[in-house]
Amino acid sequence: MENVLVAGANGTTGKQIVKLLSETQYFKPVAMVRSEDQRAQFEKDGIKTVLGDLEKDVSHAVKDIDKVIFAAGSGGKYVIGVDQEGAKRLIDSSKNANIKKFVMLSSMGADAPEKADQLVDYLKAKHNADEHLKNSGLNYAIVRPGSLTNDTPTDHIQLQTKLSQQGEISRGDVAQTLVRALHDDTANKVSFEILKGDTLIGKALENI
């Protein structure tokens, strides 16, 4: 089994990612949390944790890690410190640790933040982090969902390198897509957009 570091494990989407990973036969989650009091909720389920603050050095967090999912976000408060520079720190640490794959939770609009009507600073930060990952030499998958909802997951999405419309997708389906993208035989050195749709997630990823 491969050890997968989940940055942003304490977030709404992050918790779903950790749960999905813990249920697979391929991956073992390691939840990266910012504070001691966040550890108990994972450790009671037997999930390993590591303390790490994305605004500081995180090189220790990738020790004995095979792959990384970056699902952290500042909620718009510290977009430069966390969403941009924090991501870059983890990418650089991952490169130094010879991480096999880095799966980035990005956002629709991050490919062209200058065209956005809102959340421009956030999308610029995500864009810069995505570009840093692309240029890092790491194997990567950059997943750009539409607006996140707390709807029940359907296990179905629509996926294209660039979708022609905006829309929504459940956090559960995003989490599932991120976990599926970890596999070696899919989504290598690619970025793509996802929305709710009619194609099974595994099938959609086969075509990317």
N, C-alpha and C positions, 0 to 999 in steps of 0.2 A: 504493500500500500504506500502511496505517496503522501507525504506531509504537505498540506496546503495551508499557508498563512492567509488568514482573512483579515485584512485591514478594514476597520469600520465594522467589526463584528457586533458591536453593541447597538448599531443602528437598526432601523426597521427592516431594511432589506438584508443587512448583514446577518441578523439573527436567522433569517430564513435560509441564507446560504450555508451557515454553519450546520443547521439542522439537516439540510439536504446532503451535505458532505458526510455527515455522521451516519447517514443511512445507506451510503454507497459501499460497494465492496472494493472500490479502487482508491479512495481518498480518505485521509484522516485529517480533520480540521484542527488548526491551531488558531484560537481566537486571540487577535491582538486587541487589547483594551487599554484605555488611558489611565485607569485608576484601580486601586486594589478592590474597591467596593463593587466593581463590575465583574470581578472574577467568579464569585460564588455561583451565579446563575448558570455559568457554563460548567464549572467544575463539579456541580451536583449531578450533572449528566455524564460525567467522566470525560469531558472535553478539555484538552490541554489549553492553557492560556499563556500569553506572554505580555508583559507590560511594555507599552511603546507609545511615545508621543510623537506624532508626525511633524511637530514643530521643532523637534530635537533629533539627535542622532538615533537612527533605528537599525543600525547595522547588526546589533545583537539579535534582533527579531527574526532574521532570516537564517540563523544558525540551524542546521539540520532540517532545513525546509527544501522541498523539491519544486513547488510551484506557488504562485501568489495570486490571490484575487484582491484587487483594490476596489473596495466599495465604500470607502470613507468619504465624508462630506461635512463641511462646516455649517451647512444650513444657511449659507450666505453670509455668515459672520466673519469668517477668516479665509476668504477665497484664495488670497495669495499665499498665506501661511500654510494652509492645509490642502486645499484642492489643487493648487499648483506646486508650490515648493515642497510640501509634504509628499506629494506623489513622486516628485523628482528625486527626493531623498531615498524613498523606498525603491525606486527604479535603479538608482545608482548602487545601492546596497545589494540589490538582487543581482545586478551584473557582476559585482565583485564576488558574490557567493555562487556564481554559475547556476542560477535558478533556471530550470528547464523551460518555464513558460510563465508569462505575466499576463493575466486577464484583467483588463481595465474596464470598470463601469464608468462610462462617459455620458454623453447626452446628445440627443438630436440638436443640431445647431452648432455643435462644437467645431465642425469642419469649417464654418464660415461665420464666426461670431459678429463680424462687422455688419452682417445683414440682419441681425436680430433686432426686434423691437423692444425686448425686455431681457432681463438677466444678462446683460451684455458683459459685465465684469466677470460673472460666473463662467459664462461660455468662453471668454478669453482665457481664463485660468485653466479650464478643461482642455481647450485647444493646445495651450502651451505644454501641458502635461502629456497630452496624447502625442504631440510632435517629439517630445523628449523620449518617449517610449519607442516611437518608430525609429528614432536615430540611435538608440542605445545598443543595438546589436543583439538584443534579447529576442527570443521567439515571443510573439504577443498576439492577443486578440483584443481589439477595442470594440466594446459593445455600446451602441448609442440608442437607448430607448427613448420613446416619446414621454409624455407626462405620466408619472407613476401614480397608480391607484392602489387601494387596499381591497380591490375586488377579489373574488375567489379565482385562483389560477385555473386556466383551461387546458394547459399543456400544449396549446396551439398559438402560433404567432404568424406574422408576415415578416419576411426578412429580405432585405436587399442591401447592396453596398450603399445605395442612396434611394430612399423611398420618395415617392412623388407627392406624399401628403403628410400632414401632421396627425397626431392622434394620441391615444392612451394605451397603456399596457399595465397589467397587474404586477406588483412587486414580486409575487410568487413566480410568475412566468419569466421575469427578468432574472431572478435568482437561479431558476432552472437552466436558463440559457447560459449564464455565467459558468455554472458548474459543468454543463455539457461541453463548453468551449475549452475546458482544461485538458480534454483528451488529446493525445498526440496526433490522432488521425483526422482531426478536424480544426478548422479556423486557425490556421497558422499564418502569422504575419499579415493579418487582415483587419480591417475595420468595417463595421456594418451597422445598419439601423434596424430596429425592431419595433413593431406595434402589435396590438392584439390582432389575431387573424385566424386562418383556417388550416394552416399546415402544422403538423406535429413538430415540436421543437427539434427533435433529433433529425427528422427528415429535412427541415429547413436548413439546418447546419450542414447537412451533407452537400448542399449545392453551393456553398460559399467558397 
